Amino acid sequence: MKLTFLGTGTSQGVPVIGCRCEVCLSEDARDKRLRTSAMVECGDVRIVIDAGPDFRCQMLSAGVRQIDAIVLTHFHKDHTGGLDDVRAFNFVDYPTIRPVNIYATPTTAEVIRKDYDYAFAENRYRGVPEMRLHEIDQNAPFYIEGVEILPIRGMHSRFEVTGYRIGRMAYLTDFKQIADEEVEKLQGVDTLVVNALRFRPHDSHFSVAEAVELIKRVKPRKAFLTHLSHEIGLHAASEMKLPQGVELAYDGLTIDIND
């Protein structure tokens, strides 16, 4: 299995528009963060987690020509705002039109149908994105081309968000709370990805300390922090503050995970 971090930034990305802090002015490529997204490749199956406003740039940067599905963690625009661009994948094999499979909870699916109503209308105009929307049960695994996906439930402030375990990798973003029974589902993972907005506490996202506490409970071989704001500090300096086995992810980082 291969995991690629397509974006590791928070909702505003890094640099933040108009900001003159040392992180936003940094020339270190690891301090340039698109909105959070990842790609998981299991053999020939390619799954993208979240499609925010930077989706098009991420697909071009990674040289992606085909995806089997997009799984969504929740309905915020920094995770769904790029779905219109799936239409490029619809026409890669033109004249054959291939819909893109989208997996989401019923709540998120409802928002997608509203925000992209033109893609689900009865009389659609030519060229709209062809999306095949699948509603998932957060309490049960589902399968994409034979690959098992296990949802992991969490709370993002006052509403639910969904992480995913795929084989020995688990990916959680925008979590602020997680129940003990959900932590149990993470036991045995080799690689754990967790959001950590900044070192200071935040109302709706894990801080670094909260993310590290979860990592200690799960005990993966390796852990990576994502959904990082410019308040996380410079990559080179902040990574030195992390415990052994925990790293800051950065855009373009690719990890091989043993199945």
C-alpha positions as a Markdown table, in Angstrom:
| # | Residue | x | y | z |
|---|---|---|---|---|
| 1 | Met | 0.0 | 0.0 | 0.0 |
| 2 | Lys | 1.2 | 3.5 | -0.8 |
| 3 | Leu | 0.0 | 6.7 | 1.0 |
| 4 | Thr | 0.6 | 10.1 | -0.7 |
| 5 | Phe | -0.2 | 13.3 | 1.1 |
| 6 | Leu | -1.7 | 15.6 | -1.5 |
| 7 | Gly | -2.3 | 18.4 | 0.9 |
| 8 | Thr | -1.5 | 18.9 | 4.6 |
| 9 | Gly | -2.9 | 22.4 | 5.3 |
| 10 | Thr | -5.8 | 23.7 | 7.2 |
| 11 | Ser | -8.9 | 25.3 | 5.7 |
| 12 | Gln | -7.0 | 28.5 | 4.6 |
| 13 | Gly | -3.9 | 26.6 | 3.4 |
| 14 | Val | -0.4 | 27.8 | 4.0 |
| 15 | Pro | 0.6 | 30.5 | 3.2 |
| 16 | Val | -2.5 | 32.3 | 4.3 |
| 17 | Ile | -3.6 | 35.1 | 2.1 |
| 18 | Gly | -2.2 | 38.4 | 3.3 |
| 19 | Cys | -0.2 | 36.9 | 6.2 |
| 20 | Arg | 3.5 | 38.0 | 6.7 |
| 21 | Cys | 4.4 | 35.5 | 9.4 |
| 22 | Glu | 7.7 | 33.6 | 9.1 |
| 23 | Val | 5.8 | 30.4 | 8.1 |
| 24 | Cys | 3.9 | 32.0 | 5.3 |
| 25 | Leu | 7.0 | 33.7 | 4.0 |
| 26 | Ser | 9.1 | 30.5 | 4.4 |
| 27 | Glu | 11.0 | 29.3 | 1.3 |
| 28 | Asp | 11.0 | 25.7 | 2.6 |
| 29 | Ala | 8.7 | 23.7 | 0.3 |
| 30 | Arg | 7.5 | 21.7 | 3.4 |
| 31 | Asp | 5.9 | 24.9 | 4.7 |
| 32 | Lys | 3.7 | 25.3 | 1.5 |
| 33 | Arg | 0.5 | 23.4 | 2.4 |
| 34 | Leu | -2.5 | 22.9 | 0.2 |
| 35 | Arg | -5.9 | 21.9 | 1.8 |
| 36 | Thr | -5.8 | 18.5 | 3.4 |
| 37 | Ser | -6.2 | 15.5 | 1.2 |
| 38 | Ala | -4.5 | 12.1 | 0.7 |
| 39 | Met | -4.3 | 9.3 | -1.9 |
| 40 | Val | -4.2 | 5.6 | -1.0 |
| 41 | Glu | -3.0 | 3.1 | -3.6 |
| 42 | Cys | -3.7 | -0.6 | -2.9 |
| 43 | Gly | -2.3 | -2.4 | -5.9 |
| 44 | Asp | -4.2 | -1.0 | -8.9 |
| 45 | Val | -6.9 | 0.5 | -6.7 |
| 46 | Arg | -6.5 | 4.3 | -6.2 |
| 47 | Ile | -8.6 | 6.0 | -3.6 |
| 48 | Val | -8.6 | 9.7 | -2.8 |
| 49 | Ile | -9.6 | 11.0 | 0.7 |
| 50 | Asp | -11.3 | 14.4 | 0.4 |
| 51 | Ala | -11.4 | 16.7 | -2.6 |
| 52 | Gly | -11.1 | 20.3 | -1.4 |
| 53 | Pro | -10.5 | 23.5 | -3.4 |
| 54 | Asp | -7.0 | 22.4 | -4.4 |
| 55 | Phe | -8.1 | 19.1 | -5.8 |
| 56 | Arg | -7.3 | 20.0 | -9.4 |
| 57 | Cys | -3.8 | 21.2 | -8.6 |
| 58 | Gln | -3.2 | 18.1 | -6.5 |
| 59 | Met | -4.2 | 15.7 | -9.2 |
| 60 | Leu | -2.0 | 17.5 | -11.7 |
| 61 | Ser | 0.9 | 17.6 | -9.4 |
| 62 | Ala | 0.6 | 13.9 | -8.6 |
| 63 | Gly | 0.2 | 13.0 | -12.3 |
| 64 | Val | -3.1 | 11.2 | -11.6 |
| 65 | Arg | -5.0 | 10.0 | -14.6 |
| 66 | Gln | -7.5 | 7.6 | -13.0 |
| 67 | Ile | -9.1 | 7.2 | -9.6 |
| 68 | Asp | -11.5 | 4.5 | -8.4 |
| 69 | Ala | -13.2 | 6.5 | -5.7 |
| 70 | Ile | -13.2 | 9.6 | -3.5 |
| 71 | Val | -14.1 | 9.1 | 0.2 |
| 72 | Leu | -15.2 | 12.2 | 2.1 |
| 73 | Thr | -14.6 | 12.8 | 5.8 |
| 74 | His | -17.2 | 15.5 | 6.2 |
| 75 | Phe | -19.0 | 18.3 | 4.3 |
| 76 | His | -16.8 | 21.4 | 5.0 |
| 77 | Lys | -15.7 | 23.1 | 1.8 |
| 78 | Asp | -12.0 | 22.6 | 2.4 |
| 79 | His | -12.8 | 18.9 | 2.0 |
| 80 | Thr | -15.5 | 19.0 | -0.7 |
| 81 | Gly | -15.0 | 22.2 | -2.7 |
| 82 | Gly | -13.1 | 20.6 | -5.6 |
| 83 | Leu | -15.6 | 17.9 | -6.5 |
| 84 | Asp | -16.7 | 19.7 | -9.7 |
| 85 | Asp | -13.3 | 18.9 | -11.1 |
| 86 | Val | -14.0 | 15.1 | -11.1 |
| 87 | Arg | -15.5 | 15.8 | -14.6 |
| 88 | Ala | -12.0 | 15.6 | -16.0 |
| 89 | Phe | -11.8 | 12.0 | -14.9 |
| 90 | Asn | -15.2 | 11.4 | -16.6 |
| 91 | Phe | -13.8 | 12.1 | -20.0 |
| 92 | Val | -10.3 | 10.6 | -19.8 |
| 93 | Asp | -11.4 | 7.7 | -21.9 |
| 94 | Tyr | -13.9 | 9.7 | -24.1 |
| 95 | Pro | -16.2 | 8.8 | -25.8 |
| 96 | Thr | -16.7 | 6.4 | -22.8 |
| 97 | Ile | -17.9 | 8.5 | -19.9 |
| 98 | Arg | -16.9 | 7.1 | -16.5 |
| 99 | Pro | -18.7 | 8.4 | -13.4 |
| 100 | Val | -16.5 | 8.9 | -10.3 |
| 101 | Asn | -17.7 | 7.0 | -7.2 |
| 102 | Ile | -18.1 | 9.2 | -4.1 |
| 103 | Tyr | -18.5 | 7.7 | -0.7 |
| 104 | Ala | -19.9 | 9.8 | 2.2 |
| 105 | Thr | -22.2 | 9.6 | 5.2 |
| 106 | Pro | -25.9 | 10.4 | 4.6 |
| 107 | Thr | -25.3 | 13.9 | 6.2 |
| 108 | Thr | -22.4 | 14.7 | 3.9 |
| 109 | Ala | -24.1 | 13.2 | 0.9 |
| 110 | Glu | -27.1 | 15.5 | 1.5 |
| 111 | Val | -24.8 | 18.6 | 1.4 |
| 112 | Ile | -23.1 | 17.3 | -1.8 |
| 113 | Arg | -26.5 | 16.9 | -3.5 |
| 114 | Lys | -27.4 | 20.5 | -2.5 |
| 115 | Asp | -24.1 | 22.1 | -3.3 |
| 116 | Tyr | -23.7 | 20.3 | -6.6 |
| 117 | Asp | -27.4 | 20.1 | -7.5 |
| 118 | Tyr | -26.6 | 20.6 | -11.2 |
| 119 | Ala | -24.8 | 17.3 | -11.2 |
| 120 | Phe | -27.8 | 15.4 | -9.8 |
| 121 | Ala | -30.6 | 17.2 | -11.7 |
| 122 | Glu | -33.0 | 15.2 | -13.8 |
| 123 | Asn | -32.2 | 17.2 | -16.9 |
| 124 | Arg | -28.5 | 17.9 | -16.7 |
| 125 | Tyr | -26.6 | 19.9 | -19.2 |
| 126 | Arg | -23.7 | 18.4 | -21.1 |
| 127 | Gly | -20.4 | 18.5 | -19.3 |
| 128 | Val | -21.6 | 18.4 | -15.7 |
| 129 | Pro | -19.5 | 16.2 | -13.3 |
| 130 | Glu | -20.7 | 12.6 | -13.4 |
| 131 | Met | -20.7 | 11.5 | -9.7 |
| 132 | Arg | -22.1 | 8.2 | -8.4 |
| 133 | Leu | -22.8 | 9.0 | -4.8 |
| 134 | His | -22.8 | 6.1 | -2.3 |
| 135 | Glu | -24.0 | 6.6 | 1.3 |
| 136 | Ile | -22.0 | 4.7 | 3.9 |
| 137 | Asp | -22.9 | 3.4 | 7.3 |
| 138 | Gln | -20.4 | 4.7 | 9.8 |
| 139 | Asn | -20.8 | 1.5 | 11.9 |
| 140 | Ala | -19.9 | -0.9 | 9.1 |
| 141 | Pro | -17.0 | -1.5 | 6.7 |
| 142 | Phe | -17.6 | -1.0 | 3.0 |
| 143 | Tyr | -15.6 | -2.1 | -0.1 |
| 144 | Ile | -14.1 | -0.3 | -3.1 |
| 145 | Glu | -12.8 | -2.7 | -5.8 |
| 146 | Gly | -12.3 | -5.3 | -3.1 |
| 147 | Val | -10.5 | -3.0 | -0.7 |
| 148 | Glu | -12.0 | -2.9 | 2.8 |
| 149 | Ile | -12.6 | 0.5 | 4.2 |
| 150 | Leu | -13.5 | 0.8 | 7.9 |
| 151 | Pro | -15.1 | 4.1 | 9.0 |
| 152 | Ile | -13.8 | 5.6 | 12.3 |
| 153 | Arg | -16.3 | 8.0 | 13.9 |
| 154 | Gly | -15.2 | 11.2 | 15.7 |
| 155 | Met | -16.5 | 14.6 | 16.7 |
| 156 | His | -15.4 | 17.8 | 15.0 |
| 157 | Ser | -16.7 | 20.4 | 17.5 |
| 158 | Arg | -20.5 | 19.7 | 17.5 |
| 159 | Phe | -20.9 | 17.3 | 14.6 |
| 160 | Glu | -19.6 | 14.0 | 13.4 |
| 161 | Val | -16.6 | 13.5 | 11.1 |
| 162 | Thr | -15.4 | 10.2 | 9.6 |
| 163 | Gly | -11.9 | 8.9 | 9.5 |
| 164 | Tyr | -11.0 | 5.7 | 7.6 |
| 165 | Arg | -8.9 | 2.6 | 8.3 |
| 166 | Ile | -7.6 | 0.9 | 5.2 |
| 167 | Gly | -5.6 | -2.2 | 6.0 |
| 168 | Arg | -2.8 | -1.2 | 8.4 |
| 169 | Met | -3.2 | 2.5 | 7.8 |
| 170 | Ala | -5.7 | 4.9 | 9.4 |
| 171 | Tyr | -6.4 | 8.5 | 8.4 |
| 172 | Leu | -8.2 | 10.9 | 10.8 |
| 173 | Thr | -8.7 | 14.5 | 10.1 |
| 174 | Asp | -10.7 | 17.3 | 11.7 |
| 175 | Phe | -11.1 | 15.3 | 14.9 |
| 176 | Lys | -11.6 | 16.9 | 18.3 |
| 177 | Gln | -12.9 | 13.9 | 20.2 |
| 178 | Ile | -12.9 | 10.2 | 19.7 |
| 179 | Ala | -14.8 | 7.5 | 21.7 |
| 180 | Asp | -13.0 | 4.6 | 23.3 |
| 181 | Glu | -14.8 | 2.1 | 21.0 |
| 182 | Glu | -13.5 | 3.9 | 18.0 |
| 183 | Val | -9.9 | 3.9 | 19.3 |
| 184 | Glu | -10.3 | 0.2 | 19.6 |
| 185 | Lys | -10.8 | 0.0 | 15.8 |
| 186 | Leu | -7.4 | 1.6 | 15.3 |
| 187 | Gln | -5.5 | -1.1 | 17.2 |
| 188 | Gly | -2.9 | -2.9 | 15.1 |
| 189 | Val | -2.4 | -0.1 | 12.5 |
| 190 | Asp | 1.2 | 0.3 | 11.2 |
| 191 | Thr | 0.7 | 4.0 | 10.2 |
| 192 | Leu | -1.6 | 6.5 | 11.8 |
| 193 | Val | -2.4 | 9.9 | 10.3 |
| 194 | Val | -4.0 | 12.4 | 12.7 |
| 195 | Asn | -4.9 | 16.1 | 12.4 |
| 196 | Ala | -3.1 | 18.6 | 14.7 |
| 197 | Leu | -3.9 | 22.2 | 13.9 |
| 198 | Arg | -1.3 | 23.8 | 16.2 |
| 199 | Phe | 0.4 | 23.5 | 19.5 |
| 200 | Arg | -2.1 | 25.6 | 21.4 |
| 201 | Pro | -5.6 | 24.1 | 22.1 |
| 202 | His | -8.4 | 24.7 | 19.6 |
| 203 | Asp | -12.2 | 24.4 | 19.9 |
| 204 | Ser | -12.8 | 22.0 | 17.1 |
| 205 | His | -9.5 | 20.4 | 16.1 |
| 206 | Phe | -6.9 | 18.3 | 18.0 |
| 207 | Ser | -3.8 | 20.2 | 19.2 |
| 208 | Val | -0.4 | 18.6 | 18.8 |
| 209 | Ala | -0.7 | 17.3 | 22.4 |
| 210 | Glu | -4.1 | 15.8 | 21.9 |
| 211 | Ala | -3.0 | 14.1 | 18.7 |
| 212 | Val | 0.1 | 12.7 | 20.4 |
| 213 | Glu | -2.1 | 11.4 | 23.2 |
| 214 | Leu | -4.2 | 9.5 | 20.8 |
| 215 | Ile | -1.0 | 8.2 | 19.1 |
| 216 | Lys | 0.2 | 6.9 | 22.4 |
| 217 | Arg | -3.0 | 5.0 | 22.9 |
| 218 | Val | -3.0 | 3.4 | 19.5 |
| 219 | Lys | 0.8 | 2.7 | 19.4 |
| 220 | Pro | 1.4 | 2.6 | 15.6 |
| 221 | Arg | 4.9 | 2.1 | 14.3 |
| 222 | Lys | 4.8 | 5.5 | 12.6 |
| 223 | Ala | 2.5 | 8.5 | 13.0 |
| 224 | Phe | 2.1 | 11.6 | 10.9 |
| 225 | Leu | 0.4 | 14.9 | 11.7 |
| 226 | Thr | -1.7 | 16.7 | 9.1 |
| 227 | His | -4.3 | 19.5 | 8.7 |
| 228 | Leu | -1.6 | 21.9 | 10.0 |
| 229 | Ser | -2.1 | 25.7 | 10.2 |
| 230 | His | 0.6 | 28.3 | 9.9 |
| 231 | Glu | 0.5 | 28.4 | 13.7 |
| 232 | Ile | 2.2 | 25.1 | 13.8 |
| 233 | Gly | 5.5 | 26.9 | 13.1 |
| 234 | Leu | 8.2 | 26.2 | 10.6 |
| 235 | His | 8.4 | 22.6 | 9.6 |
| 236 | Ala | 12.1 | 22.2 | 10.4 |
| 237 | Ala | 11.8 | 23.6 | 13.9 |
| 238 | Ser | 8.4 | 22.2 | 14.9 |
| 239 | Glu | 9.2 | 18.6 | 13.9 |
| 240 | Met | 12.1 | 18.6 | 16.4 |
| 241 | Lys | 9.6 | 19.1 | 19.2 |
| 242 | Leu | 7.7 | 15.9 | 18.4 |
| 243 | Pro | 8.3 | 12.6 | 20.2 |
| 244 | Gln | 10.1 | 9.7 | 18.4 |
| 245 | Gly | 7.9 | 8.1 | 15.8 |
| 246 | Val | 5.8 | 11.1 | 15.1 |
| 247 | Glu | 6.4 | 13.4 | 12.2 |
| 248 | Leu | 4.8 | 16.4 | 10.5 |
| 249 | Ala | 3.5 | 15.4 | 7.1 |
| 250 | Tyr | 4.1 | 17.6 | 4.1 |
| 251 | Asp | 2.6 | 17.9 | 0.7 |
| 252 | Gly | 4.0 | 15.3 | -1.7 |
| 253 | Leu | 5.3 | 13.0 | 1.0 |
| 254 | Thr | 4.8 | 9.3 | 0.0 |
| 255 | Ile | 4.8 | 6.5 | 2.5 |
| 256 | Asp | 5.0 | 2.7 | 1.7 |
| 257 | Ile | 3.0 | 0.7 | 4.2 |
| 258 | Asn | 3.4 | -3.1 | 4.6 |
| 259 | Asp | 0.1 | -4.9 | 4.3 |
